[in-house]
Each structure stands twice: as C-alpha cells, then as structure tokens.
Amino acid sequence: MAPANIESILHEQRLFQPAPAFAARARIKSMRELQALQQQAAQDHEKFWADRAREQISWHKPFTKILDSSKAPHYRWFDDGLLNVSYNCLDRNLKDKAHKTAIIFEGEQGDVRRVTYAELHREVCRFANALKANGIKKGDRVVIYMPMVPEMVIAMQACARIGAIHSVVFGGFSAQSLQDRIEDAGAKMLITADGGTRGGKIIELKLAADQALAKGCSTIESVIVLKRSGQTIPMQNGRDVWWDDVVKNVSDQCEPVWVESEHPLFLLYTSGSTGKPKGVQHSSAGYLLGTIVTMQWVFDIHDDDIFWCTADVGWVTGHSYVTYGPLAVGATMVMYEGAPTIPDGGRFWDICQRHKITIFYTAPTAIRGLMKLGDDIPAKYDLSKLRLLGTVGEPINPEAWMWYHTHIGHERCPITDTWWQTETGAHLIAPIPGAVATKPGSCTLPLPGIAADVVDEEGNSITAPNQGGYLVIKKPWPFMLRTIWGDEQRYLDTYWKKFNNKYYVAGDTAHKDEDGYFWIMGRADDVLKVSGHRLGTMEIESALVAHPRVAEAAVVGKPDEVKGEAVFAYVVLRGARPAGGVDEALTKELRAWVTEQIGPIARPDDIRYADNLPKTRSGKIMRRLLRSIAAGEAITQDTSTLENEAILLQLRGKA
Ligand code: WT7
C-alpha cells in the first residue's frame, strides 16, 4: 500500500517551532494549553463538544440532548436545540460590529466593494424575503450557480435564514453537471448570474443554466438572475427574474426561521470512486460549530484580522471559510473574483498588500503555480501584515511549503496545513499555530475532540511509526456529514462499511511518524485531486464512454508539478485504433467532449489509444500498471496475464 513517494517524505526532518511573538497573542498559546483541551475531550467527548456548542452558538432554544447514537452511523448532535445559522453569522454581530466591514470584494478588473455587517444583514434579509415571495419554504432545495461575488454569500445566507437547503454548484461545472445536481436534489429554484469573469473571459453561467433547464430539471419553478458581467442574455418569461427586481419592493427585515440542530443547512456534491457525484448533506448546528472552532483554533482569528481564503465558494472550503466561518466569528474577509495571474502573477500578493491581509489561506496547487513564476514577484510586495498562512486540498510538497514559508511568510508566519474533506465540514487535522511545531508536508495533529487514527486492513491501530494505513475517525464529531442526499446506502457503503460501522473511513491513506504527526499519502480509492479539485476517475470514464466513438476508457492520475495530478485517459475506440495511435482531431474532440460533460477541470491532459486495456484474469482494469505508464515509470507489475503484450507498447505511446 505504501506509495512510491513515501521515501522522500520520510526524510523530512525540519521542525518549525511557533514564534514566541505569535504564540504570545494566540488564542491557544502553548502545547500545554492545547493538551489541556485534548484532555478535556478525551475525558468526556460529548461534554467537550456540548460545552463548545453552548459557548459558541447563539441558541433560540438550548439543547438538552448532546449526541444521539441510537441510529449509528447516523449520528444526531444537539438534537432538541433550535437555532438559525444566518442569525449566528449576522444578527448577533449587529450589536458591536454593525459598521465593521464583513466583506471586502475585489473583481478581476480591480473594482472593489466593501460591505458592512449592517449592510450584509439588510441584503440577506431582502433576498430572504424575495425567496419567500418566490415560493421558497423551509426544506426546499435551492441551487446556486454563481460567480465569486458577495451576492453568492447573500444567497446562501438568505437560504439559511429561512431554512431552505442550498446546493452550490461550482461555476466551472458544465450544463450537464448542473442538470445532474439540480435533478438529484429536486431543486425548486436556481439562482445564477448572466456571467462571471475569470482570466479576462466571461463564464457563460446563464447560457449553461438555460441548457440544463432545457433538457430536464422539471422541479425548477423559478430562476433568479444576478446582473454581473452585463452581456445580453435571454430571459424566459414566467420563469426567469432579475435579482435587482426581486429585491426591489421587499422589506430589509426578515425574522429568521428557527430550525432544529439537525436541519440540513446545505448539500454539496462531491466525487467518489463510483457513480455520479454524491450530495453530501450537512447539519445546521454541528456544521456551524465546526466552522467557528476552527476559525478560532486553527486560524487564530482576532478582531483586527483581515482574513482571505482564496477558494471558490463552489467548494466546501468556500462554504466553511468564506460564507460561514468568518461571518460567524465577526471577522473581515476578502473575496476575489478572478484568476491569480491577472494582470500578472503578483495579483495575490498585490491583494495581500492593498487589503492588508493578515491570514491567507490557499491551495498547494496555487502555491506551486506562483512559485514557478519566480521569487522576484512576491518580493515586490509588502507582505508584512501577514501573520498566518494556510493550505488545503492536497498534500503540500516540502519544496512548496518552504517557498511559502520563505517568500510569502518571510520565515515569520506559521503555516497551517489543514487536512479535511467536503464530508468533514471543517478542519480535522491541522497544526494549532501558537502551539504545534510544524514539519513541511505534515498536517501534524488532530484537533481537540477529533479521534483521528491510522489503521490496518483489519481496523487495528497502527502503532509502529511511519507505517501506512487507512485514515479513520473513531468517534463522531458535530460537523461530520449526516448522509448522502437520497442515498442512505451509499453513505453507509462509502464511509462506514469497511470497518463494520465503527469508524468513519476518510478514503485517504496516511501514516504517523514517531511524534504522532500525520502525513497524508493520498487517496485509497479512485479519486483524483487535480489542482486540489476532486474528480472520480469513473466519472471521467463514463463521460468518455458516452462519446459515440469510444468503446472503453480508463482514467488515471499522472503526477503534475503544478496541478498535483493531471487527468490521463486510455481509450479504446469502436472500430480501428488510429494509425500509430495518433488522431489529433479526435483527441481535441474528446477533450472538448469531457469539458462539455463535466467541466474544464476534468479535461484529460493526455489521451492514449489502445486496441484494448490491460486487465487481470478476473477482468479488472490494471490501474496501477496504467498509473506507472502514465508517470513514465518502469513497469514492475506482473504483466503475464495480458492477452497481448504488444498492448503495452501502445499504452506507452510507442506503437
Ligand atoms: C480530500 C478532500 C478540504 C477542503 C478541500 C478539499 C485531500 C485535503 C489535505 C491536506 C493532504 C488533503 C484528501 C482529502 N486533502 N486537504 N491538507 N493534505 N491531503 O476537499 O474536495 O472534499 O477533498 O482532499 O485526499 O480526502 P475535498
């Protein structure tokens, strides 16, 4: 099970202690303070979380039950409490922070907009009233397909305010993906925009939405369209309404709908190793609590911080650390709609300088991409306000970590490498920056109240250091997913079956070192991480096979310096293989086809044609072999079962 790269990681010996100046004003100041919290959690797991929930959430009706495990692995937390997430993010900040900036928005063209808590509260109330006027009630599903503008946050918060369940679809997904997600969720409303901007280009959101709705989505009753890019788009009478119009004659006050702790706050679709993307369902109270405690523990958020998480709200990172977490703790955050390289590779650092960012959170792929552009670019900017850096989405290689540390953090800022997933709701394993010494490439230690471990095939804890195994969570935590929307069985099969419903199985492999530090090795399943985005190999294979000329396809990840992994597809055509394995026109067509079926993030970088695919005697595709070939490695696998050894040459592009 140990992947080939385990060696290089093991040689990482550097240790970075929290700087005394940082620790002195941190919320958790030392290993001793952290251990005290860990101990509380170890002594009474439920009480630990109940204490946090009482202290951090403003309840409409306090809960009396902490954890209901009677239907495990369906867990219920704080069951009989009543709350409203939007109230916790907005109303409770009005007393002291009405005029504090909640959002600093910057567009790619340089347009900047500031929204205070009082303004955000009014806009959310207005939009919540508009949702109600358009027939949306508690429990209805609303799909949001929007660019990275404050209105996306407003739309989500407005849903939360009236108990509607939002399902955000990343703006980079295709019409087909949007349609699948709308239909799976049975959504009643779609909120979109004329278009978004990225890399100087317009993303045609309304066009894609129209395509999706033309083909199906029969549950959609209305579409609210925000004017953002300004190009002319068709509006369908009786179905489509402009955002500006729906908020015109409604009140800017809207009583929150108090919901049960377990009321679903949102669905977010993510890829797995089988089938179509699944709708991960999150709760209201438990999820909110996760975003709050991690803003405090991991991001050490203070009142004067300017927080910037660069993730698109279309991913869970944007849900937890743009829409909910920063607002729930009354912070000021930055939202940027655009590419990191417009007008040049200094844009992120320019934003950090101009908006005086103190906490910066991004993905390893972005760090590697910007690192490649040269050290002189960040050197041009004043990054002295930065005090904490974070990463998320995939393992960060020590080289990128060191560059981030040296050229962005100026050896002064701790780096928090946060391990978590769409399913976990918030960080689970991450260094608490004032307490935990970091090692480049390790997400270090589990947070208090998180029972993470590495186990072997039988579910036994691996005690020997540096032995790879399955990453599991051994006790339920409040911000865990609740189920897969409409597919209980898949919830059980994917996350619980492997160890008899005892442990949550993350799907990652990991090992712990002699200090108990966690090192994530990669996915144990057929899930790729392309630029930190999660894609199922089967999803891409299905998309390819849906093309009339494709008979069979196998997709694997190929190591990529910037993206982490790139999509590599092996294709068997109906009819003859192209002469010499080359058909540039078809390759172009298939790449466009996958873009249309899923989105540009899934577009294969390489396509290789073969007469057939290497399979075991039982008919399973030999993916490990295909991965080695894609990586250009020597083949060490047994290939004696191959029907035709000549296929190997074809797969390697040598025939
Ligand atoms: C998968 C979850 C969590 C928000 C963004 C991604 C990988 C995530 C790390 C990290 C190593 C990481 C895992 C995980 N991953 N963070 N710090 N170090 N790997 O959410 O799309 O649900 O993906 O991302 O493989 O299972 P996601």
Residues whose N, C-alpha, C, O or C-beta is under 5 A from the ligand:
A	BS01	WT7	T317 T391 V392 G393 E394 P395 D417 T418 W419 W420 Q421 T422 E423 C443 A506 D508 I520 G532 R534
